């Protein structure tokens, strides 16, 4: 058997095995886990239709992910805004950003409801005296845009 024949046979076997694995419960769990990772990395929109048919354990995982997705999307929108502006923002300033991202914040006082979502984030911290929510990587600074050339903090506007 020539090298090209061996390669064709090996490629065919890989395709066959991948198809067999994709049909199995373990393969479906793997596909869902990859979709969840992509969702949290904001790489794709996840649709779960058909993946969980007949799989109760996987259905519970999907429900858990669906319940935490709003929080992850809120955090991602806030982080993106803070990186773009380079300065801290209050929950009132972040509210239109989150709403513009298509995330509904309900409650009598939506800014306070948003603050409740953001306060549990490990990616953010809230220092009221410095202007509100900022990226945790900024430490207790007002943000990278508000640092002077010497590295000292400029006054918060």
N, C-alpha and C positions, 0 to 999 in steps of 0.2 A: 504494500500500500504506500503511495507517495505521500509526501508531506502535505500537499494541498488536499488530498483525500482525507488524511487524518484531521486536518484543520476543519474541513467541512463536517466530518462526523462529530468532532468535539463541539462545534458550534450548534449543531442540531441537538445534541444531547443537552447542552446548556439551555436551549430554548424549551425543550421538553420538560426538563426539571423545573425551570422557572414557572412554566404554565401549571405544572402539577402542584408546586408549592403555593402558587397564587390561589388555587382552588381550596386548599386546606385551611382549617381554622387558624393555624399558626401563621400561614401566609397572609390571611386577611387581617390578623392582628398586626403583623409587621407593616402592611400597607397603611393601616389606620395610624399606627405610631409615626410613620413617616409623614403622614398628612398633618398630624398634630405638631410635629417639629416644624414643618413648613409654615403652619399657621402662626406659631409663636415667633417665627423669624420674619413674619409678614411677607412670605414668598409666594403665597397662593391663597385662593379662597377654597376652603374645605367644604366638600359636600359629602355627607355620610350616607346618602341614599343607597340602599342595596348592600352596603358593606356589612351591616350588622344583622341581616336576616337570620333568624334562628340561633343567634349567639347571645344569650342573656348576659354573660359576663362582659362581652364586648359592648353590649348596649349600655350597661352601667358605666363603662369607661367613656363612651360617647356622651352620656348625660353629664358626667362629671366635667368633661372638657367643655361642653356647651355652657355649663353653668359658670365656668371660670373664664370663658372667652371674653366676656364684656370687660372684666377687670384688666385682662391682658391688653385688650384693644385701647382702653382708656389710658393705661400706662404708656403704651407705645405712642399714642398721639401726643401725650404730654412730653415725653422724652424727645420726640421729633421736634416739637415746637421749641423746647428749651435749648436744644442743640442749634437750631436755626437762628434763634434770637441771641443766644449767648448770655442770657441774663435770667434771673429768677422771675417767677410770675405767681400771682395769687391764684387761688382757685377760681375767683371771679374772672380773672384774665384768661385762665385756661378753659373755662366753660365754653365760650364760643368756638374755641379750637376743637374741643372734643365733639361738640354738636356738629360742626362742619365736617368732621370725620365720619358722620353718620351714626354716632352713638347717642342714644337717647338717655338723658339723665332726668329721672323723675323725682318728685318730692315737692314739698311746700317751698323749700329753699334749695334749688338745684346746686348752687355753688357749695353749700354745706354738704350736700349729698356727694358731690364730686370730691370734696375734701376727704370724706370718709373712704372713698375708693383709693385716693392717692396716699393717704397716711399709712397704709399697710405695705406700700411699695419699698422694696430694698434698693431700687434704682434711684429713688428720690429721697430728699430730706426737706423739711419745712423749717426755715428760720425766718420768722416773721420780721425781725429787725433788719434782715438783709433783703427783704422783698418777697418772701414767700417760698414756694417750691423751687428747688434747683436739683441738679443732678448730684447724686451722692459723691461722684468723683470730684466735684468741685469743693468738697469739704464744707467749711462754713463760710466760704467766700460768696460774694454776690454774683459771681459768674465770670467767665474768662473775658468777656467784652468789657467788663467794668474794672479790669486791672490796669494800672498805669504801666508805663514802660519799665519802671523799676520793680514791678511786681507788687507794689502797694495797692491797696484797694482804693478805687475812686469812690466818691460819695454816691449813694443810691439815688437815682432821680426821683 
